[in-house]
Amino acid sequence: MPIYYYYDTRDINGVETQFFHESRTKVADKEFQTNMELDAQFARPFRLRKILVFIPPVLTKTDTSGDATVDDNIQTLAKEGVIELQIGTGRVYYFPVALALVSIKLKGDIEFAQGTAADASYALLTIDKGEGLDVEIDIPAREDFKFFIRTKTSITISGVKVVLVGEE
């Protein structure tokens, strides 16, 4: 069976975000956001082999006017995040997001001083290619498919991409 990749990009806002529930014809950014052919279903049987969760590179800043919450949000996602996956009315699977996250790495650190409140430190957080979470789940064609990322604490992270790697 050939390898196929399904992807969906969403902003995580709050404690629960659903992925793969809208087809590319319904979402605003079409195939740039998702390649799902159907809403919350696969058109053909799909054997899910791997789950990858990508967080886009972010530039974080600390100063008197800086907002360090992006660091806190990423840390919360890694510590608390749970993937909930359900196929039809059958079994519900729970996996820690930390196992599916590709690693986040401090790429560089820039510090400058102007003698004002604008003095700051910047850090560029980037993503290294990770191994992702290996699974073995068969998803029948046209069976309802639910995929959520949940956290106990409310977070905001823009542009989170989930990739499902498997065989059709």
N, C-alpha and C positions, 0 to 999 in steps of 0.2 A: 504494500500500500504506500502511495506517495506521501511524503511529509507535507503538512500544510500548517500555516500560521494564521490564527485569528487574532485580531487586536482590537482594542477599544481604549480611547483616551478620554478621561473625565477629570473634572476638578473635584477633589475631596473636600466637602464642606459639611461639618457636623460630625455625627458619630456613625453614619451609615451612607454608603454610596454604592449604587448598583451599576454594574458593567454588563455589556453584551445584551441589553434589553431593547435596543433600538437598531433597526437596520440602517444601512448606509443611505438609503433613500429618504429616511426621516430626519437624520441628524443634520445640523446646519453645515458642517464642514465635509459632508459626504465621505469619500474614501480616505480623507486625511484624518478623520476621527475614528472610523471603524470600517471593517470589511465584512461585517455580518450581512448576510443576504436576507435573513428573516429577523423579525422581532423575537428575541429570547428563544430562538430555536436554530438548529443547524439543518441545512437543506439535505445533507447526506450524513450517514452514520460517521461518527468522529470518535477515534480513540485518543483521548487526552493523555499525553505522555509527560508534559512539563508545563509549569506555570511560572512566568516571569513577571515581576512587577518593577517597572522603571520609574524612577523619579528624575525629572529633568534637572540639569545642572542649575544651581542657584548661587547667587552672589549675596552673601550675608554681611551685614555691617553692624559694628558696635560703636556707638558714640552717644552723646547726650540726647541726640534725636533719633538714634538708630532703633531698629526693631529686630530683636534677636529671636522672635517667635518662630521664624522659619526653622531654626535649629531645633527648638522645642517640639515643633510639629513633626519633623522627621524622626526625632528620637521617640516620640509618643507612638507614631506609626510602627516603628520597629519593635518597641517594647510591648504595646497593647494590641496591635493590629491582628485581626483574625479574618481569614477568607472563609466565607460560607458559600458552599456550592451545593445546589440541589438539582436533580434531574427528575422531571415529572413529579409524581407524588411519592417517589421512592426515598431512598436514603439521603440524608443531609451529611455532607462532609465538612469538617472544620480543619483548617490548617493555619499555623502561625504565619503572618505576613513576612516575618523576619526570614523565614526559610526560602521565600520566593523573591525577596528583594535582591536586586543586584547590589553589590557593595557600594557604599557611599564613601568617598575619599576626599580628604582635604588636599586640593590641587595646588593652592598657593595662598600666601598671606601677604597683604600689602598694608603697610602702616604709614601714615603721614601726619604731620603736625603743621597747623597754621596759626597756632596760638589763639584759636577761637573754639566755639562749640562744635565746629566742623571737624576738629581732630578726630580721627577714627582709625579703626582697623577693619579691613575687609578680608573675607575669606571666600574662596571659590570652592564650593562643594561640587564634585563631579561624580559620575557613575562609572565604575569599572564593570566590564562584562562579568557577570556572575554566572553561577551554575544553575540557579533557579531551583524550583521544587519539583522533584521527580514524582510522578503519580502514574497510576494505571487505571483509568476510568473510561468505560465505554458509554458513549452518549448516542442513543438512537436518533435517527432522522426525525424531525418534526415533533420531538418531545420537548416539553417546556424545560428551559434551562435558566436557572437563577444563579447569579454570581454577585456576591456582595463583599465589600471590604468594610469591616466594622471596627470601631475603637470604643473604649469606655469613655474617654475624654474627647470632647469636641476638638477637631483640628481643621486646618485649611491648608491644602497643598494643591497648587494648580498643575495641570498637565500630566497627571499620573497615567501611565500607559501600562495596561495589562496585556500580555501576549500569551496565548494558549498554543502550545506546540503539540502537534499530534499527527495522526494518519487518517486519511479519508478512505 
